[in-house]
Amino acid sequence: MNTFLYTLTVLIWGSTWIAIKWQLGVVPAPVSIAYRFWIAAVVLLLVLAAMRKPVMPPSRAWRYLLAQGVALFCCNFLCFYYASQWVPSGLVAVVFSTAPLWNAVNGRIFLGRALQPQVVVGALLGLAGIAMLFLPQMRGHWGDGAMLQGLGLALLGTLFFSTGNLLSSRMQAIGLTPWLTNTWAMFIGASVLTLIGILLGMPFEIEPTARYIGSLLYLAIPGSVIGFTAYLLLVGRMGPDKAAYCTVLFPVVALTISTVFEGYQWNALAFAGLACVLAGNLLAFLPVRPRLRVAA
Protein backbone atom coordinates (compact mmCIF):
# COMPACT_ATOMS: atom_id res chain seq x y z
CA MET A 1 0.00 0.00 0.00
CA ASN A 2 2.84 2.40 0.81
CA THR A 3 4.36 1.82 -2.64
CA PHE A 4 1.01 2.41 -4.33
CA LEU A 5 0.33 5.63 -2.40
CA TYR A 6 3.88 6.84 -3.01
CA THR A 7 3.74 6.21 -6.77
CA LEU A 8 0.28 7.73 -7.07
CA THR A 9 1.39 10.89 -5.24
CA VAL A 10 4.52 11.28 -7.38
CA LEU A 11 2.65 10.88 -10.69
CA ILE A 12 -0.23 13.19 -9.77
CA TRP A 13 1.68 15.95 -8.02
CA GLY A 14 4.57 15.76 -10.45
CA SER A 15 2.12 16.72 -13.20
CA THR A 16 0.25 19.48 -11.36
CA TRP A 17 3.00 22.07 -11.81
CA ILE A 18 2.25 22.60 -15.49
CA ALA A 19 -1.47 22.73 -14.68
CA ILE A 20 -0.77 25.53 -12.16
CA LYS A 21 1.08 27.37 -14.92
CA TRP A 22 -2.00 27.06 -17.14
CA GLN A 23 -4.18 28.63 -14.41
CA LEU A 24 -2.29 31.92 -14.59
CA GLY A 25 -3.62 34.76 -16.70
CA VAL A 26 -7.18 36.07 -16.74
CA VAL A 27 -8.40 34.80 -13.35
CA PRO A 28 -6.52 36.13 -10.26
CA ALA A 29 -4.53 33.44 -8.43
CA PRO A 30 -6.52 33.61 -5.13
CA VAL A 31 -9.77 33.16 -7.07
CA SER A 32 -8.42 30.18 -9.05
CA ILE A 33 -7.15 28.54 -5.86
CA ALA A 34 -10.49 29.18 -4.13
CA TYR A 35 -12.34 27.53 -7.04
CA ARG A 36 -9.96 24.58 -6.80
CA PHE A 37 -10.56 23.92 -3.11
CA TRP A 38 -14.30 24.63 -3.13
CA ILE A 39 -14.64 21.91 -5.78
CA ALA A 40 -12.26 19.54 -3.96
CA ALA A 41 -13.93 20.04 -0.57
CA VAL A 42 -17.43 19.39 -1.96
CA VAL A 43 -16.21 16.22 -3.70
CA LEU A 44 -14.58 15.00 -0.47
CA LEU A 45 -17.75 15.74 1.50
CA LEU A 46 -19.78 13.68 -1.00
CA VAL A 47 -17.25 10.84 -0.72
CA LEU A 48 -17.56 10.85 3.08
CA ALA A 49 -21.36 10.81 2.82
CA ALA A 50 -21.28 7.97 0.26
CA MET A 51 -18.93 5.96 2.53
CA ARG A 52 -21.23 6.70 5.51
CA LYS A 53 -18.31 8.12 7.44
CA PRO A 54 -18.56 10.85 10.09
CA VAL A 55 -18.53 14.26 8.45
CA MET A 56 -18.04 16.47 11.51
CA PRO A 57 -14.68 16.54 13.29
CA PRO A 58 -14.51 16.65 17.10
CA SER A 59 -14.20 20.05 18.77
CA ARG A 60 -10.59 19.43 19.80
CA ALA A 61 -9.56 19.22 16.13
CA TRP A 62 -10.78 22.64 14.98
CA ARG A 63 -7.68 24.56 16.04
CA TYR A 64 -5.53 22.17 13.99
CA LEU A 65 -7.95 22.31 11.05
CA LEU A 66 -7.92 26.10 11.04
CA ALA A 67 -4.13 26.18 11.08
CA GLN A 68 -3.87 23.49 8.39
CA GLY A 69 -6.44 25.20 6.17
CA VAL A 70 -4.56 28.50 6.29
CA ALA A 71 -1.07 26.99 5.94
CA LEU A 72 -1.63 24.11 3.51
CA PHE A 73 -4.66 25.14 1.45
CA CYS A 74 -4.20 28.91 1.36
CA CYS A 75 -0.73 30.39 2.00
CA ASN A 76 1.11 27.41 0.49
CA PHE A 77 -0.68 27.70 -2.84
CA LEU A 78 -0.67 31.50 -2.97
CA CYS A 79 3.13 31.31 -2.81
CA PHE A 80 3.39 28.66 -5.51
CA TYR A 81 0.89 30.23 -7.91
CA TYR A 82 2.61 33.62 -7.75
CA ALA A 83 6.06 32.00 -7.95
CA SER A 84 4.98 30.27 -11.16
CA GLN A 85 4.50 33.67 -12.79
CA TRP A 86 8.27 34.20 -12.83
CA VAL A 87 9.80 30.73 -12.49
CA PRO A 88 9.50 27.75 -14.90
CA SER A 89 7.17 25.07 -13.54
CA GLY A 90 9.95 22.50 -13.22
CA LEU A 91 12.12 24.87 -11.20
CA VAL A 92 9.25 25.54 -8.78
CA ALA A 93 9.01 21.77 -8.33
CA VAL A 94 12.74 21.74 -7.55
CA VAL A 95 12.34 24.21 -4.67
CA PHE A 96 9.36 22.20 -3.41
CA SER A 97 11.57 19.12 -3.30
CA THR A 98 13.35 20.57 -0.24
CA ALA A 99 10.26 19.51 1.78
CA PRO A 100 11.88 16.33 3.22
CA LEU A 101 14.56 18.36 4.96
CA TRP A 102 12.07 20.86 6.39
CA ASN A 103 9.77 18.05 7.55
CA ALA A 104 12.61 16.17 9.23
CA VAL A 105 13.93 19.30 10.95
CA ASN A 106 10.48 20.56 11.99
CA GLY A 107 9.51 17.10 13.21
CA ARG A 108 12.60 17.06 15.39
CA ILE A 109 11.97 20.59 16.75
CA PHE A 110 8.21 20.45 17.31
CA LEU A 111 7.43 16.74 17.76
CA GLY A 112 10.68 15.45 19.20
CA ARG A 113 11.11 12.86 16.43
CA ALA A 114 14.57 11.43 15.93
CA LEU A 115 16.34 12.31 12.70
CA GLN A 116 17.21 9.15 10.77
CA PRO A 117 20.65 9.76 9.22
CA GLN A 118 19.96 7.74 6.07
CA VAL A 119 16.79 9.77 5.37
CA VAL A 120 18.70 13.03 5.72
CA VAL A 121 21.61 11.77 3.57
CA GLY A 122 19.20 10.42 0.97
CA ALA A 123 17.35 13.73 0.85
CA LEU A 124 20.60 15.68 0.50
CA LEU A 125 21.75 13.39 -2.30
CA GLY A 126 18.41 13.84 -4.04
CA LEU A 127 18.55 17.61 -3.66
CA ALA A 128 22.09 17.66 -5.05
CA GLY A 129 20.74 15.81 -8.07
CA ILE A 130 17.92 18.32 -8.39
CA ALA A 131 20.44 21.17 -8.33
CA MET A 132 22.36 19.47 -11.13
CA LEU A 133 19.16 19.12 -13.12
CA PHE A 134 18.32 22.79 -12.96
CA LEU A 135 21.65 24.58 -12.65
CA PRO A 136 21.76 25.15 -16.43
CA GLN A 137 18.29 26.73 -16.25
CA MET A 138 19.54 29.37 -13.79
CA ARG A 139 22.41 30.56 -15.96
CA GLY A 140 21.82 34.18 -16.83
CA HIS A 141 19.04 34.53 -14.23
CA TRP A 142 20.96 35.04 -10.96
CA GLY A 143 20.63 38.80 -11.33
CA ASP A 144 16.95 38.60 -12.31
CA GLY A 145 14.97 40.11 -9.42
CA ALA A 146 11.67 38.59 -10.53
CA MET A 147 13.22 35.11 -10.81
CA LEU A 148 14.78 35.38 -7.36
CA GLN A 149 11.51 36.67 -5.90
CA GLY A 150 9.74 33.68 -7.41
CA LEU A 151 12.30 31.32 -5.88
CA GLY A 152 11.83 32.98 -2.49
CA LEU A 153 8.05 32.56 -2.71
CA ALA A 154 8.48 28.91 -3.70
CA LEU A 155 10.68 28.33 -0.64
CA LEU A 156 8.15 30.08 1.63
CA GLY A 157 5.38 27.92 0.12
CA THR A 158 7.43 24.82 0.95
CA LEU A 159 7.67 25.93 4.59
CA PHE A 160 3.88 26.34 4.72
CA PHE A 161 3.56 22.86 3.17
CA SER A 162 5.82 21.39 5.86
CA THR A 163 3.71 23.04 8.57
CA GLY A 164 0.57 21.51 7.08
CA ASN A 165 2.26 18.08 7.10
CA LEU A 166 2.98 18.29 10.81
CA LEU A 167 -0.58 19.37 11.57
CA SER A 168 -1.96 16.43 9.56
CA SER A 169 0.37 14.05 11.38
CA ARG A 170 -0.86 15.43 14.70
CA MET A 171 -4.52 14.95 13.74
CA GLN A 172 -3.94 11.41 12.48
CA ALA A 173 -2.29 10.64 15.81
CA ILE A 174 -5.59 11.42 17.55
CA GLY A 175 -7.53 9.16 15.17
CA LEU A 176 -8.72 11.54 12.44
CA THR A 177 -8.38 10.44 8.81
CA PRO A 178 -7.10 12.70 5.97
CA TRP A 179 -10.49 12.21 4.25
CA LEU A 180 -12.16 14.11 7.08
CA THR A 181 -9.43 16.63 7.90
CA ASN A 182 -8.77 17.51 4.24
CA THR A 183 -12.47 18.18 3.68
CA TRP A 184 -12.72 20.82 6.39
CA ALA A 185 -9.22 22.24 5.96
CA MET A 186 -10.00 22.75 2.26
CA PHE A 187 -13.29 24.45 3.12
CA ILE A 188 -11.37 26.74 5.48
CA GLY A 189 -8.67 27.49 2.91
CA ALA A 190 -11.25 28.17 0.18
CA SER A 191 -13.21 30.46 2.52
CA VAL A 192 -10.12 32.50 3.43
CA LEU A 193 -9.15 32.83 -0.24
CA THR A 194 -12.68 33.88 -1.17
CA LEU A 195 -12.62 36.54 1.55
CA ILE A 196 -9.25 37.78 0.27
CA GLY A 197 -10.64 38.03 -3.25
CA ILE A 198 -13.70 39.96 -2.08
CA LEU A 199 -11.72 42.38 0.09
CA LEU A 200 -9.27 43.09 -2.73
CA GLY A 201 -12.07 43.55 -5.27
CA MET A 202 -10.93 40.67 -7.48
CA PRO A 203 -13.32 39.53 -10.24
CA PHE A 204 -14.83 36.09 -9.65
CA GLU A 205 -14.95 34.85 -13.20
CA ILE A 206 -13.91 31.75 -15.10
CA GLU A 207 -11.73 31.84 -18.18
CA PRO A 208 -13.91 30.08 -20.80
CA THR A 209 -11.13 28.00 -22.34
CA ALA A 210 -10.62 24.25 -22.39
CA ARG A 211 -7.10 24.65 -20.99
CA TYR A 212 -8.18 26.70 -17.95
CA ILE A 213 -11.26 24.63 -17.11
CA GLY A 214 -9.46 21.34 -17.76
CA SER A 215 -6.46 22.29 -15.60
CA LEU A 216 -8.80 23.55 -12.85
CA LEU A 217 -10.69 20.24 -12.72
CA TYR A 218 -7.43 18.29 -12.83
CA LEU A 219 -6.00 20.31 -9.94
CA ALA A 220 -9.24 20.04 -7.93
CA ILE A 221 -9.95 16.32 -8.22
CA PRO A 222 -6.79 14.30 -9.01
CA GLY A 223 -4.44 17.00 -7.71
CA SER A 224 -6.31 17.83 -4.48
CA VAL A 225 -8.83 15.11 -3.61
CA ILE A 226 -6.71 12.12 -4.64
CA GLY A 227 -3.21 13.59 -4.35
CA PHE A 228 -3.54 15.17 -0.91
CA THR A 229 -5.41 12.19 0.52
CA ALA A 230 -2.79 9.74 -0.75
CA TYR A 231 0.06 11.90 0.47
CA LEU A 232 -1.36 12.57 3.93
CA LEU A 233 -2.13 8.87 4.32
CA LEU A 234 1.57 8.32 3.68
CA VAL A 235 2.38 10.93 6.35
CA GLY A 236 0.32 8.92 8.83
CA ARG A 237 1.80 5.58 7.79
CA MET A 238 5.46 6.53 7.31
CA GLY A 239 5.99 9.83 9.14
CA PRO A 240 6.44 13.29 7.60
CA ASP A 241 10.14 12.95 6.76
CA LYS A 242 9.92 9.76 4.67
CA ALA A 243 6.56 10.65 3.12
CA ALA A 244 7.88 14.03 2.00
CA TYR A 245 10.77 12.38 0.20
CA CYS A 246 8.43 11.67 -2.71
CA THR A 247 8.60 15.42 -3.37
CA VAL A 248 12.19 14.88 -4.53
CA LEU A 249 10.82 12.79 -7.40
CA PHE A 250 8.22 15.38 -8.46
CA PRO A 251 10.73 17.29 -10.59
CA VAL A 252 11.53 14.14 -12.56
CA VAL A 253 7.90 14.00 -13.71
CA ALA A 254 7.78 17.79 -14.04
CA LEU A 255 10.94 17.72 -16.16
CA THR A 256 9.47 15.18 -18.52
CA ILE A 257 6.38 17.34 -18.99
CA SER A 258 8.52 20.49 -19.22
CA THR A 259 10.51 18.86 -22.02
CA VAL A 260 7.31 18.64 -24.07
CA PHE A 261 5.59 21.91 -23.14
CA GLU A 262 8.40 24.26 -22.07
CA GLY A 263 11.36 23.06 -24.13
CA TYR A 264 13.56 21.78 -21.29
CA GLN A 265 16.94 20.67 -22.69
CA TRP A 266 18.61 17.51 -21.36
CA ASN A 267 22.40 17.28 -21.07
CA ALA A 268 25.03 15.16 -19.29
CA LEU A 269 24.67 17.15 -16.06
CA ALA A 270 20.91 16.65 -16.10
CA PHE A 271 21.23 12.87 -16.52
CA ALA A 272 23.79 12.75 -13.69
CA GLY A 273 21.36 14.69 -11.53
CA LEU A 274 18.58 12.24 -12.32
CA ALA A 275 20.85 9.37 -11.23
CA CYS A 276 21.52 11.15 -7.91
CA VAL A 277 17.80 11.64 -7.32
CA LEU A 278 17.08 7.95 -7.85
CA ALA A 279 20.04 6.87 -5.70
CA GLY A 280 18.97 9.17 -2.89
CA ASN A 281 15.44 7.81 -3.10
CA LEU A 282 16.66 4.24 -2.70
CA LEU A 283 18.91 5.20 0.21
CA ALA A 284 16.12 6.96 2.09
CA PHE A 285 13.93 3.86 2.00
CA LEU A 286 16.47 1.20 2.91
CA PRO A 287 15.35 -0.57 6.10
CA VAL A 288 17.04 0.73 9.24
CA ARG A 289 19.33 -1.90 10.71
CA PRO A 290 19.09 -2.28 14.50
CA ARG A 291 22.26 -1.61 16.41
CA LEU A 292 23.85 -4.71 17.87
CA ARG A 293 24.78 -4.57 21.50
CA VAL A 294 28.12 -6.11 22.38
CA ALA A 295 28.09 -8.08 25.59
CA ALA A 296 30.52 -6.82 28.23
VEXDREN-2710 file (C-alpha; in Angstrom, 1 decimal):
% VEXDREN-2710
k/r/px/py/pz
1/MET/0.0/0.0/0.0
2/ASN/2.8/2.4/0.8
3/THR/4.4/1.8/-2.6
4/PHE/1.0/2.4/-4.3
5/LEU/0.3/5.6/-2.4
6/TYR/3.9/6.8/-3.0
7/THR/3.7/6.2/-6.8
8/LEU/0.3/7.7/-7.1
9/THR/1.4/10.9/-5.2
10/VAL/4.5/11.3/-7.4
11/LEU/2.6/10.9/-10.7
12/ILE/-0.2/13.2/-9.8
13/TRP/1.7/16.0/-8.0
14/GLY/4.6/15.8/-10.4
15/SER/2.1/16.7/-13.2
16/THR/0.3/19.5/-11.4
17/TRP/3.0/22.1/-11.8
18/ILE/2.3/22.6/-15.5
19/ALA/-1.5/22.7/-14.7
20/ILE/-0.8/25.5/-12.2
21/LYS/1.1/27.4/-14.9
22/TRP/-2.0/27.1/-17.1
23/GLN/-4.2/28.6/-14.4
24/LEU/-2.3/31.9/-14.6
25/GLY/-3.6/34.8/-16.7
26/VAL/-7.2/36.1/-16.7
27/VAL/-8.4/34.8/-13.3
28/PRO/-6.5/36.1/-10.3
29/ALA/-4.5/33.4/-8.4
30/PRO/-6.5/33.6/-5.1
31/VAL/-9.8/33.2/-7.1
32/SER/-8.4/30.2/-9.1
33/ILE/-7.1/28.5/-5.9
34/ALA/-10.5/29.2/-4.1
35/TYR/-12.3/27.5/-7.0
36/ARG/-10.0/24.6/-6.8
37/PHE/-10.6/23.9/-3.1
38/TRP/-14.3/24.6/-3.1
39/ILE/-14.6/21.9/-5.8
40/ALA/-12.3/19.5/-4.0
41/ALA/-13.9/20.0/-0.6
42/VAL/-17.4/19.4/-2.0
43/VAL/-16.2/16.2/-3.7
44/LEU/-14.6/15.0/-0.5
45/LEU/-17.8/15.7/1.5
46/LEU/-19.8/13.7/-1.0
47/VAL/-17.3/10.8/-0.7
48/LEU/-17.6/10.9/3.1
49/ALA/-21.4/10.8/2.8
50/ALA/-21.3/8.0/0.3
51/MET/-18.9/6.0/2.5
52/ARG/-21.2/6.7/5.5
53/LYS/-18.3/8.1/7.4
54/PRO/-18.6/10.8/10.1
55/VAL/-18.5/14.3/8.4
56/MET/-18.0/16.5/11.5
57/PRO/-14.7/16.5/13.3
58/PRO/-14.5/16.7/17.1
59/SER/-14.2/20.0/18.8
60/ARG/-10.6/19.4/19.8
61/ALA/-9.6/19.2/16.1
62/TRP/-10.8/22.6/15.0
63/ARG/-7.7/24.6/16.0
64/TYR/-5.5/22.2/14.0
65/LEU/-7.9/22.3/11.1
66/LEU/-7.9/26.1/11.0
67/ALA/-4.1/26.2/11.1
68/GLN/-3.9/23.5/8.4
69/GLY/-6.4/25.2/6.2
70/VAL/-4.6/28.5/6.3
71/ALA/-1.1/27.0/5.9
72/LEU/-1.6/24.1/3.5
73/PHE/-4.7/25.1/1.4
74/CYS/-4.2/28.9/1.4
75/CYS/-0.7/30.4/2.0
76/ASN/1.1/27.4/0.5
77/PHE/-0.7/27.7/-2.8
78/LEU/-0.7/31.5/-3.0
79/CYS/3.1/31.3/-2.8
80/PHE/3.4/28.7/-5.5
81/TYR/0.9/30.2/-7.9
82/TYR/2.6/33.6/-7.7
83/ALA/6.1/32.0/-7.9
84/SER/5.0/30.3/-11.2
85/GLN/4.5/33.7/-12.8
86/TRP/8.3/34.2/-12.8
87/VAL/9.8/30.7/-12.5
88/PRO/9.5/27.8/-14.9
89/SER/7.2/25.1/-13.5
90/GLY/10.0/22.5/-13.2
91/LEU/12.1/24.9/-11.2
92/VAL/9.2/25.5/-8.8
93/ALA/9.0/21.8/-8.3
94/VAL/12.7/21.7/-7.6
95/VAL/12.3/24.2/-4.7
96/PHE/9.4/22.2/-3.4
97/SER/11.6/19.1/-3.3
98/THR/13.3/20.6/-0.2
99/ALA/10.3/19.5/1.8
100/PRO/11.9/16.3/3.2
101/LEU/14.6/18.4/5.0
102/TRP/12.1/20.9/6.4
103/ASN/9.8/18.0/7.5
104/ALA/12.6/16.2/9.2
105/VAL/13.9/19.3/11.0
106/ASN/10.5/20.6/12.0
107/GLY/9.5/17.1/13.2
108/ARG/12.6/17.1/15.4
109/ILE/12.0/20.6/16.7
110/PHE/8.2/20.5/17.3
111/LEU/7.4/16.7/17.8
112/GLY/10.7/15.4/19.2
113/ARG/11.1/12.9/16.4
114/ALA/14.6/11.4/15.9
115/LEU/16.3/12.3/12.7
116/GLN/17.2/9.2/10.8
117/PRO/20.6/9.8/9.2
118/GLN/20.0/7.7/6.1
119/VAL/16.8/9.8/5.4
120/VAL/18.7/13.0/5.7
121/VAL/21.6/11.8/3.6
122/GLY/19.2/10.4/1.0
123/ALA/17.4/13.7/0.8
124/LEU/20.6/15.7/0.5
125/LEU/21.7/13.4/-2.3
126/GLY/18.4/13.8/-4.0
127/LEU/18.6/17.6/-3.7
128/ALA/22.1/17.7/-5.0
129/GLY/20.7/15.8/-8.1
130/ILE/17.9/18.3/-8.4
131/ALA/20.4/21.2/-8.3
132/MET/22.4/19.5/-11.1
133/LEU/19.2/19.1/-13.1
134/PHE/18.3/22.8/-13.0
135/LEU/21.7/24.6/-12.7
136/PRO/21.8/25.1/-16.4
137/GLN/18.3/26.7/-16.2
138/MET/19.5/29.4/-13.8
139/ARG/22.4/30.6/-16.0
140/GLY/21.8/34.2/-16.8
141/HIS/19.0/34.5/-14.2
142/TRP/21.0/35.0/-11.0
143/GLY/20.6/38.8/-11.3
144/ASP/17.0/38.6/-12.3
145/GLY/15.0/40.1/-9.4
146/ALA/11.7/38.6/-10.5
147/MET/13.2/35.1/-10.8
148/LEU/14.8/35.4/-7.4
149/GLN/11.5/36.7/-5.9
150/GLY/9.7/33.7/-7.4
151/LEU/12.3/31.3/-5.9
152/GLY/11.8/33.0/-2.5
153/LEU/8.1/32.6/-2.7
154/ALA/8.5/28.9/-3.7
155/LEU/10.7/28.3/-0.6
156/LEU/8.1/30.1/1.6
157/GLY/5.4/27.9/0.1
158/THR/7.4/24.8/1.0
159/LEU/7.7/25.9/4.6
160/PHE/3.9/26.3/4.7
161/PHE/3.6/22.9/3.2
162/SER/5.8/21.4/5.9
163/THR/3.7/23.0/8.6
164/GLY/0.6/21.5/7.1
165/ASN/2.3/18.1/7.1
166/LEU/3.0/18.3/10.8
167/LEU/-0.6/19.4/11.6
168/SER/-2.0/16.4/9.6
169/SER/0.4/14.0/11.4
170/ARG/-0.9/15.4/14.7
171/MET/-4.5/14.9/13.7
172/GLN/-3.9/11.4/12.5
173/ALA/-2.3/10.6/15.8
174/ILE/-5.6/11.4/17.6
175/GLY/-7.5/9.2/15.2
176/LEU/-8.7/11.5/12.4
177/THR/-8.4/10.4/8.8
178/PRO/-7.1/12.7/6.0
179/TRP/-10.5/12.2/4.2
180/LEU/-12.2/14.1/7.1
181/THR/-9.4/16.6/7.9
182/ASN/-8.8/17.5/4.2
183/THR/-12.5/18.2/3.7
184/TRP/-12.7/20.8/6.4
185/ALA/-9.2/22.2/6.0
186/MET/-10.0/22.7/2.3
187/PHE/-13.3/24.5/3.1
188/ILE/-11.4/26.7/5.5
189/GLY/-8.7/27.5/2.9
190/ALA/-11.2/28.2/0.2
191/SER/-13.2/30.5/2.5
192/VAL/-10.1/32.5/3.4
193/LEU/-9.1/32.8/-0.2
194/THR/-12.7/33.9/-1.2
195/LEU/-12.6/36.5/1.6
196/ILE/-9.2/37.8/0.3
197/GLY/-10.6/38.0/-3.3
198/ILE/-13.7/40.0/-2.1
199/LEU/-11.7/42.4/0.1
200/LEU/-9.3/43.1/-2.7
201/GLY/-12.1/43.5/-5.3
202/MET/-10.9/40.7/-7.5
203/PRO/-13.3/39.5/-10.2
204/PHE/-14.8/36.1/-9.6
205/GLU/-14.9/34.9/-13.2
206/ILE/-13.9/31.7/-15.1
207/GLU/-11.7/31.8/-18.2
208/PRO/-13.9/30.1/-20.8
209/THR/-11.1/28.0/-22.3
210/ALA/-10.6/24.2/-22.4
211/ARG/-7.1/24.6/-21.0
212/TYR/-8.2/26.7/-18.0
213/ILE/-11.3/24.6/-17.1
214/GLY/-9.5/21.3/-17.8
215/SER/-6.5/22.3/-15.6
216/LEU/-8.8/23.6/-12.9
217/LEU/-10.7/20.2/-12.7
218/TYR/-7.4/18.3/-12.8
219/LEU/-6.0/20.3/-9.9
220/ALA/-9.2/20.0/-7.9
221/ILE/-9.9/16.3/-8.2
222/PRO/-6.8/14.3/-9.0
223/GLY/-4.4/17.0/-7.7
224/SER/-6.3/17.8/-4.5
225/VAL/-8.8/15.1/-3.6
226/ILE/-6.7/12.1/-4.6
227/GLY/-3.2/13.6/-4.3
228/PHE/-3.5/15.2/-0.9
229/THR/-5.4/12.2/0.5
230/ALA/-2.8/9.7/-0.8
231/TYR/0.1/11.9/0.5
232/LEU/-1.4/12.6/3.9
233/LEU/-2.1/8.9/4.3
234/LEU/1.6/8.3/3.7
235/VAL/2.4/10.9/6.3
236/GLY/0.3/8.9/8.8
237/ARG/1.8/5.6/7.8
238/MET/5.5/6.5/7.3
239/GLY/6.0/9.8/9.1
240/PRO/6.4/13.3/7.6
241/ASP/10.1/12.9/6.8
242/LYS/9.9/9.8/4.7
243/ALA/6.6/10.7/3.1
244/ALA/7.9/14.0/2.0
245/TYR/10.8/12.4/0.2
246/CYS/8.4/11.7/-2.7
247/THR/8.6/15.4/-3.4
248/VAL/12.2/14.9/-4.5
249/LEU/10.8/12.8/-7.4
250/PHE/8.2/15.4/-8.5
251/PRO/10.7/17.3/-10.6
252/VAL/11.5/14.1/-12.6
253/VAL/7.9/14.0/-13.7
254/ALA/7.8/17.8/-14.0
255/LEU/10.9/17.7/-16.2
256/THR/9.5/15.2/-18.5
257/ILE/6.4/17.3/-19.0
258/SER/8.5/20.5/-19.2
259/THR/10.5/18.9/-22.0
260/VAL/7.3/18.6/-24.1
261/PHE/5.6/21.9/-23.1
262/GLU/8.4/24.3/-22.1
263/GLY/11.4/23.1/-24.1
264/TYR/13.6/21.8/-21.3
265/GLN/16.9/20.7/-22.7
266/TRP/18.6/17.5/-21.4
267/ASN/22.4/17.3/-21.1
268/ALA/25.0/15.2/-19.3
269/LEU/24.7/17.1/-16.1
270/ALA/20.9/16.6/-16.1
271/PHE/21.2/12.9/-16.5
272/ALA/23.8/12.7/-13.7
273/GLY/21.4/14.7/-11.5
274/LEU/18.6/12.2/-12.3
275/ALA/20.9/9.4/-11.2
276/CYS/21.5/11.2/-7.9
277/VAL/17.8/11.6/-7.3
278/LEU/17.1/7.9/-7.9
279/ALA/20.0/6.9/-5.7
280/GLY/19.0/9.2/-2.9
281/ASN/15.4/7.8/-3.1
282/LEU/16.7/4.2/-2.7
283/LEU/18.9/5.2/0.2
284/ALA/16.1/7.0/2.1
285/PHE/13.9/3.9/2.0
286/LEU/16.5/1.2/2.9
287/PRO/15.4/-0.6/6.1
288/VAL/17.0/0.7/9.2
289/ARG/19.3/-1.9/10.7
290/PRO/19.1/-2.3/14.5
291/ARG/22.3/-1.6/16.4
292/LEU/23.9/-4.7/17.9
293/ARG/24.8/-4.6/21.5
294/VAL/28.1/-6.1/22.4
295/ALA/28.1/-8.1/25.6
296/ALA/30.5/-6.8/28.2
END
